[in-house]
Amino acid sequence: MNFFQNYKKQLLSIVIIVLAVLALVTAGKKQKATVFDNAVSLVVVPAQNIVSTVSSWFGSRISSMRDDTDLNAENTELKAQIALLQSENKRLSLFEEENKRLSGLLEIASKYPGYKTTGTNIIGKDPGNWFLNFNIDKGSKDGISSNMVLTTAEGLAGRITESGYLYSKAQSILDSRSSVSAMSLRTGDLGVVKGDYTLMNDGLCKMEYIDKGSEIMKGDEIVTSQLSDIYPPGITIGYVKEVVRDDNGLTKYAVIEPAVDFKHLTTLLIITQNFQKDVSQ
Amino acid sequence: MRRFIITALILIINIVLQSTVLNLIRIHYVIPNTALIITVSMALLRGSFEGSLTGFGCGFLLDIFFGTSIGYYSVIGTLFGYLAGKFNHGFYKENYVLPILMCFFSTIIYESVIFFTSAFFYGYLNYFYFFFNLILPEAVYSAVFTIVIYRILFSVNEQLEKREKYKRRLFSIKK
């Protein structure tokens, strides 16, 4: 203890310099958790798991109590919707049959193959106020590695930035560090979907670098484009809410309403296939 | 040793609650920075050395679970613990005014440091917008939370100090 007291300042400055250098060197490049990280996560992750399960249980209890009155109306509405969707589904499955038959005749592989997915839970959200990262309860133990893509049944949710043994860190598409190469499904116009702080808290994001002459308009579906080396093409990102012309007059940007409801997100699907590797090979 | 284990336990409970339950009580999209409150309170109660250790622990846990590099939050935490520990001498620890003021201002400085060293490079450009919409609400919210957290840490510290004093006396009698 005396040693610490005597050389307090020197020790502190050495520690700080070492940490600062480490932080600068590893910034943004860390894709696998270290032994330290995994050791600490052995204690923290189970606790996070329990607390988030309990709190989401209470949350759903409270919201279900609140929603009780609207349930009947919603039920009849949903029943009507199911009938509609069932008939639609039948029609589409006929199309799929036909598509299979025809592409078999033409010998083309299907452009949007079914991806292998595995389910996961969100166990923690970033306690800071700047960014939107979260922890999920699957890690390298389950074959998860960085840059795998997170989706829900509705559309794209984000990607994994770092994988530990029991947990992974993920980044949502609303985070301002995230950018996704995207395309308008109707017109084929390209752009980049980015997070933006002013929109993030309302659960919206931005599609930038749209050409001035493009015909993107409100309601268009935005999907991931073939240009991205992390995201596979054809995953729904969201729908255009508003198109705004940039100040310089050369480009436009669109405000996107993601298909995923980020406010009430608890479970996700991971596409267990690393698309980045496929490109480099 | 007992003090070390209890502090580590407090930090782990903090990161778990911070990443789960606290997200449910966001006001104006902002949650209080309990890690910083614990660091500053600990530094005020125990001095620079333990303050910087606590700050390091808080930052290290944040780095592991939410950071993009090793050591970024740890550096900031260590520095804040050390600097807050400078105010350790000559204040009545039963008085809440200094901890609340310290937490208020250190939250402002902490978030400003994060703004200029990290967020700025990810496309957050307008400081004043973020000052009024993120940093100031967070500082106020943190100041309110300080009352509860400082109270808890104060009584934990008191219990530990009592124990240590008792041991010391036993020791001297034996001697």
Interface residues (C-beta under 8 A of the other chain):
Chain A: F4 Q5 K8 L12 V15 I16 V18 L19 A20 L22 A23 L24 V25 T26 A27 G28 K29 K30 A33 T34 F36 D37 V40 S41 V43 V44 A47 Q48 V51 S52 S55 G59 I123 G124 K125 D126 P127 G128 N129 W130 F131 N133 N135 T161 E162 Y167 K169 S176 R177 K194 D196 Y197 T198 N201
Chain B: I12 I13 I15 V16 L17 Q18 S19 T20 V21 L22 N23 L24 Y29 V30 I31 N33 T34 A35 S48 F49 S52 F56 F60 L61 L62 I64 F65 F66 T68 S69 I70 G71 Y72 S74 V75 T78 L79 Y82 E111 I114 F115 S118 A119 Y122 G123 Y124 Y129 F130 L134 E138
